[in-house]
């Protein structure tokens, strides 16, 4: 997994960028044919229906020339084989990996002051480091390492990397441009909204595996990726509404698994406990940013009433129901006896209603160069969708940061990745 991009309420310093390239992201590629997770249980015809409906619906999401559109198309190409796309593969815990990287920085400072100290301990620790599959567990199938606690579907990994690449296309610093202060924050919001749209699409088409892949990607994007950057936008109400919608999405995804008979200890979905754990960590981040102000109020009333402050408790009830372990938790809280929506309810978390109401949450007009936005998501803040004249006007040197070759490749549908 890539290193975590931390969101602490202030904009992170821009990363140094190399030249623009048009190669497809290697992270989205699946390595070799994979054995079926459950033979005969992947509905390839349903996948084709999703592909067709997606092609029709997304005409209205993307611009004619768009790096985001090309990444989206590439995702469906690299996940064309559903059996392979939804196979679970092992990962080193990316949250711990980030913490280890920070510890390494501190250790390096200590080593400069005390050279030679603790060499045996450092050698042992180095043996445990993630090296992206050379000696660690990354990339190995969950079937080959059934006790490994950190697994993701190939589709979830590809969807997450797509989100990370999309945020790069919404970073003016990466193009040596200045647009407005909150461009990247609203760009992060735009990417989050596209993930919400992806989830709604999969849910509507009854593609529970794809819905779960989006749920995986959203968890990673919010906890270790650039999703938290949306919290720096100046419209706090909109960001809070988005945080609430992400919570409903996670709960709806677990309800879908339950309706499919997959919310069990022996489920073929190998990472329920870990994904619940990531959303619990996301809740902590939201609290730090003032987006989860309600205190938990467990209720045993006969009639269920949804409270965002109880999100963590709802997640723990689902974990208890399927008797899964949440990795890295030393003990499980006991306050999970509360009223939940009926398992037989068609839409237990009112996703359809809430997402319909959320459709009015789009960035202010100044974020789109004076144009009024009428829908969530899309690619209005993707700098590759701007005209050459618009990019020149915002560029530090008044030249288009995209050369003719890059523009030609974008028009041909190639993926633009900022290296």
C-alpha positions in Angstrom: 0.0 0.0 0.0 1.2 3.6 -0.6 2.1 5.7 2.3 -0.7 7.5 4.2 -1.4 11.1 3.3 -2.2 12.6 6.6 -5.0 15.1 7.1 -4.5 17.2 10.2 -6.8 20.2 9.4 -4.1 22.1 7.6 -3.0 21.7 4.0 0.0 19.3 3.6 3.0 20.7 1.8 2.9 19.9 -1.9 4.9 17.0 -3.0 7.7 17.5 -5.5 6.4 16.3 -8.9 8.2 14.9 -11.9 7.0 15.1 -15.5 3.5 14.1 -16.5 3.3 10.6 -17.9 0.5 8.7 -19.6 1.1 5.2 -18.4 -1.7 3.2 -16.8 -1.2 2.9 -13.0 0.5 -0.4 -12.2 -1.4 -0.6 -8.9 -4.7 -1.2 -10.8 -3.3 -4.2 -12.7 -4.1 -7.7 -11.5 -1.2 -10.2 -11.6 -2.0 -13.4 -13.3 -5.2 -15.4 -13.5 -6.8 -16.0 -10.1 -8.7 -19.0 -9.0 -12.4 -18.4 -8.3 -13.2 -17.4 -4.8 -16.5 -19.2 -5.0 -16.8 -21.3 -8.2 -19.8 -20.3 -10.3 -20.8 -17.6 -7.9 -19.7 -14.6 -9.9 -22.4 -13.4 -12.2 -20.5 -12.3 -15.3 -23.7 -11.3 -17.1 -24.6 -9.0 -14.2 -21.1 -7.5 -14.5 -21.7 -6.8 -18.2 -25.0 -5.1 -17.3 -23.2 -2.9 -14.8 -20.7 -2.1 -17.4 -23.4 -1.1 -19.9 -25.4 1.0 -17.4 -22.2 2.7 -16.2 -21.3 3.6 -19.8 -24.7 5.3 -20.3 -24.9 7.0 -16.9 -21.4 8.3 -16.8 -21.7 10.2 -20.1 -23.2 12.9 -17.9 -20.5 12.7 -15.2 -17.4 13.3 -17.2 -16.2 15.9 -19.7 -15.3 15.0 -23.2 -11.6 15.3 -22.5 -10.9 14.3 -18.9 -8.1 12.5 -17.0 -10.7 11.4 -14.5 -12.8 9.8 -17.2 -9.8 7.9 -18.5 -9.0 6.6 -15.1 -12.6 5.5 -14.6 -12.5 3.7 -18.0 -9.2 2.1 -17.1 -10.7 0.8 -13.8 -13.4 -1.1 -15.7 -10.8 -2.5 -18.1 -8.4 -3.7 -15.4 -11.3 -5.3 -13.5 -13.0 -6.8 -16.6 -12.7 -10.3 -15.1 -15.0 -10.2 -12.1 -13.6 -13.5 -10.6 -10.2 -12.0 -10.6 -11.3 -8.5 -9.6 -13.1 -9.6 -6.5 -10.5 -12.0 -5.2 -9.1 -11.0 -1.8 -5.3 -10.4 -1.6 -3.2 -9.7 1.5 -1.8 -6.3 2.4 0.5 -5.1 5.1 -1.5 -2.8 7.4 -1.1 0.6 5.7 -2.0 2.5 8.9 0.8 0.8 10.8 3.1 1.3 7.8 2.6 5.0 8.1 3.2 5.0 11.8 6.4 3.0 11.2 7.6 5.5 8.7 7.1 8.3 11.2 9.0 6.2 13.8 11.8 5.6 11.3 12.2 9.4 10.9 12.6 9.7 14.7 15.0 6.7 14.8 17.1 8.3 12.1 17.5 11.4 14.3 18.4 9.2 17.3 20.9 7.2 15.2 22.7 10.5 14.2 23.1 11.2 17.9 23.9 7.7 19.0 25.4 5.8 16.0 25.6 2.0 16.5 22.9 1.8 19.2 20.2 -0.9 18.9 21.5 -2.4 15.6 20.1 -5.9 16.4 16.7 -4.4 17.1 16.8 -2.4 13.9 17.7 -5.5 11.8 14.8 -7.4 13.4 12.4 -4.5 12.7 13.6 -4.2 9.1 12.7 -7.8 8.5 9.1 -6.9 9.3 8.9 -3.9 7.0 6.6 -3.9 4.0 8.5 -4.3 0.8 5.5 -4.5 -1.5 5.5 -8.3 -1.8 9.1 -9.1 -2.1 9.3 -10.8 1.3 6.1 -9.5 3.0 2.5 -10.7 2.5 1.4 -8.0 0.0 -0.2 -9.4 -3.1 -0.5 -13.0 -1.9 -4.0 -14.4 -2.1 -6.1 -14.5 1.1 -6.7 -18.2 0.3 -3.0 -18.9 0.7 -2.7 -17.0 4.0 -6.1 -17.5 5.6 -5.1 -16.1 9.0 -3.7 -12.8 7.6 -6.0 -10.0 9.0 -5.5 -7.4 6.3 -7.0 -8.2 3.0 -8.6 -6.3 0.1 -10.2 -7.1 -3.2 -8.2 -6.3 -6.3 -11.1 -4.1 -7.3 -11.0 -2.2 -4.0 -7.3 -1.6 -4.4 -7.7 -0.4 -7.9 -10.6 1.9 -7.0 -8.5 3.4 -4.1 -5.5 4.1 -6.4 -7.9 5.7 -8.9 -9.1 8.0 -6.2 -5.6 9.0 -5.3 -4.7 9.6 -8.9 -7.9 11.7 -9.3 -6.9 14.0 -6.4 -3.6 14.6 -8.1 -5.4 15.9 -11.1 -7.2 18.4 -8.9 -4.0 19.7 -7.2 -3.0 23.0 -8.8 0.5 22.8 -7.2 1.2 19.7 -9.3 0.6 21.7 -12.4 2.5 24.8 -11.2 -0.8 26.8 -11.0 -2.7 28.9 -8.6 -6.5 28.9 -8.9 -8.1 29.5 -5.5 -7.3 28.5 -1.9 -9.7 25.6 -1.5 -9.2 24.0 -4.9 -7.7 20.8 -3.6 -10.1 20.6 -0.7 -13.1 20.8 -3.0 -11.3 18.5 -5.4 -11.1 16.0 -2.6 -14.8 16.5 -2.0 -15.4 15.9 -5.7 -13.5 12.6 -5.6 -15.4 11.5 -2.5 -18.7 12.3 -4.2 -17.7 10.2 -7.2 -17.1 7.3 -4.9 -20.6 7.8 -3.4 -22.0 7.9 -6.9 -20.1 4.6 -7.7 -21.6 3.0 -4.6 -25.2 4.1 -5.5 -24.7 2.8 -9.0 -23.5 -0.7 -7.8 -26.3 -0.8 -5.1 -29.0 0.1 -7.7 -27.7 -2.6 -10.0 -27.6 -5.1 -7.1 -23.8 -5.7 -7.6 -22.9 -6.3 -4.0 -19.3 -7.2 -4.7 -18.7 -3.9 -6.5 -20.5 -2.0 -3.7 -18.1 -3.6 -1.2 -15.1 -2.7 -3.4 -16.2 0.9 -3.3 -16.7 0.6 0.5 -13.1 -0.7 0.8 -11.8 2.2 -1.4 -13.6 4.8 0.6 -12.3 3.6 3.9 -8.7 3.7 2.5 -9.2 7.1 0.9 -10.5 8.6 4.1 -8.1 7.1 6.5 -4.7 6.8 4.7 -5.4 8.8 1.5 -6.4 12.3 0.5 -10.1 12.0 1.4 -9.6 14.0 4.6 -8.4 17.0 2.6 -12.1 17.8 1.9 -12.3 18.9 5.6 -10.3 22.0 4.7 -13.0 23.4 2.5 -14.7 26.5 3.7 -18.3 25.1 3.6 -18.4 23.2 6.9 -22.1 22.3 6.6 -21.5 20.6 3.2 -18.5 18.7 4.5 -20.5 17.5 7.5 -23.3 16.4 5.3 -20.7 14.5 3.2 -19.3 12.8 6.3 -22.8 11.8 7.3 -23.4 10.3 3.8 -20.2 8.3 4.0 -21.4 6.9 7.4 -24.7 5.8 5.8 -22.9 4.3 2.9 -20.7 2.1 5.2 -23.8 0.9 7.1 -25.8 0.3 4.0 -22.9 -1.7 2.5 -22.9 -3.9 5.7 -26.7 -4.3 5.4 -26.3 -5.4 1.8 -23.8 -8.1 2.9 -26.3 -9.2 5.5 -29.1 -9.4 3.0 -26.8 -11.5 0.8 -26.0 -13.9 3.6 -22.4 -12.7 3.7 -22.4 -11.1 7.2 -21.3 -14.3 8.9 -18.2 -15.6 10.6 -17.6 -18.0 7.7 -18.3 -15.4 5.0 -16.4 -15.4 1.7 -15.9 -11.6 2.4 -12.6 -11.9 4.1 -12.1 -8.4 5.5 -15.4 -7.4 7.2 -13.6 -6.9 10.6 -10.8 -4.8 9.2 -13.0 -2.6 7.0 -15.2 -2.0 10.1 -12.0 -1.1 12.0 -11.0 1.4 9.3 -14.4 3.1 9.5 -14.0 3.3 13.3 -10.7 5.0 12.7 -12.4 7.4 10.2 -14.8 8.3 13.0 -11.9 9.3 15.2 -10.6 11.5 12.4 -14.0 13.1 11.9 -14.2 13.8 15.6 -10.8 15.5 15.5 -12.1 17.7 12.7 -15.4 18.6 14.4 -17.5 16.5 12.0 -18.8 14.0 14.5 -20.0 16.2 17.3 -22.9 14.0 18.6 -22.1 11.8 21.5 -23.1 8.2 21.4 -26.6 7.7 22.9 -27.4 4.0 22.8 -31.2 3.4 22.9 -33.2 0.2 23.5 -36.5 1.8 22.4 -38.7 -0.4 20.2 -38.7 2.1 17.4 -35.4 2.7 15.8 -34.2 6.2 15.4 -30.9 6.9 13.5 -28.3 9.0 15.2 -24.9 9.8 13.5 -23.4 9.9 17.0 -24.1 6.2 17.3 -22.2 5.3 14.1 -19.4 3.6 15.9 -21.9 1.5 18.0 -23.8 0.5 14.8 -20.6 -0.8 13.3 -19.8 -2.8 16.5 -23.2 -4.4 16.4 -22.5 -5.6 12.9 -19.1 -7.0 14.0 -20.8 -8.8 16.9 -23.5 -10.2 14.7 -21.1 -11.9 12.4 -18.6 -12.7 15.2 -15.7 -11.1 13.4 -12.5 -9.7 15.1 -11.6 -6.1 14.5 -7.8 -6.2 14.0 -5.6 -4.3 16.4 -8.3 -4.0 19.1 -7.2 -5.4 22.4 -10.7 -5.6 23.8 -14.2 -5.2 22.4 -16.5 -2.6 24.0 -19.6 -4.1 25.7 -22.0 -1.3 25.0 -23.4 -2.7 21.7 -26.8 -3.6 23.0 -29.0 -1.0 21.2 -32.0 -0.8 18.9 -31.1 -1.4 15.3 -33.2 -1.2 12.1 -35.0 -4.3 11.1 -32.8 -6.7 9.2 -35.7 -7.4 6.8 -36.1 -3.7 5.9 -35.6 -2.9 2.2 -33.4 0.1 2.9 -32.6 -0.1 6.7 -30.3 3.0 6.8 -32.5 5.2 4.5 -29.7 5.5 2.0 -32.0 6.2 -1.0 -33.7 9.1 0.7 -30.6 10.6 2.3 -28.6 10.4 -0.9 -31.4 12.0 -2.9 -31.4 14.9 -0.4 -27.6 15.1 -0.6 -27.7 15.8 -4.3 -27.8 19.6 -3.6 -24.4 19.5 -2.0 -22.1 20.8 -4.6 -19.2 23.3 -4.4 -19.8 27.1 -4.7 -19.8 28.7 -8.1 -16.3 30.2 -7.7 -14.9 26.7 -7.6 -16.0 26.2 -11.2 -14.6 29.4 -12.6 -18.0 31.2 -12.3 -20.2 28.4 -13.6 -23.1 27.1 -11.5 -22.8 23.4 -10.6 -26.0 21.4 -10.7 -24.8 18.0 -9.6 -22.4 16.2 -7.2 -19.2 14.6 -8.3 -17.9 14.9 -11.8 -14.6 16.4 -13.0 -15.1 20.2 -12.9 -12.0 20.6 -10.7 -9.9 18.2 -12.7 -7.4 20.5 -14.3 -7.1 18.3 -17.4 -10.7 19.2 -18.3 -9.9 22.9 -18.4 -9.2 24.6 -21.7 -5.6 25.4 -22.6 -6.4 29.1 -22.2 -7.8 28.5 -18.6 -4.7 26.6 -17.6 -2.4 29.3 -19.0 -4.2 32.0 -17.2 -3.7 30.3 -13.8 -0.2 29.0 -14.5 2.8 30.6 -12.8 4.7 31.0 -16.1 1.5 31.7 -18.2 2.2 28.5 -20.2 0.0 25.5 -20.5 1.4 22.9 -18.0 0.1 20.1 -20.4 2.2 19.8 -23.5 0.7 18.8 -26.9 1.6 15.1 -26.4 -0.1 15.0 -23.0 -3.2 16.6 -24.4 -3.2 14.2 -27.4 -2.9 11.2 -25.1 -5.8 12.5 -23.0 -8.0 12.8 -26.0 -7.1 9.3 -27.0 -8.3 7.9 -23.6 -4.8 7.3 -22.1 -4.3 7.6 -18.4 -2.5 10.6 -17.1 -0.5 9.8 -13.8 1.6 12.5 -12.2 4.9 10.8 -11.2 
